[in-house]
């Protein structure tokens, strides 16, 4: 919500963070390598929901790439106005 407040009306916010795994192999590897870590909400795909709840519009995942550390997703969201 603070980021949205700081953006101009219609401004765009980009977020790169861990995203949900896709496919059985990725889910299995993620469960092994990220056990007990505090990224459960990221891995559950909740970041777009949070951005919408913070007041952003047009929230979407624009890219997603598999890395050695897990899947990274790039999200965009637009401030209202």
Secondary structure, DSSP 8 states (H G I E B T S, - for coil): -HHHHHS-TT-EEEEEEE----SHHHHHHHHHHTTT-S-HHHHTT-HHHHHHHTT-EEEEEEEEEEETTEEEEEEEEE---
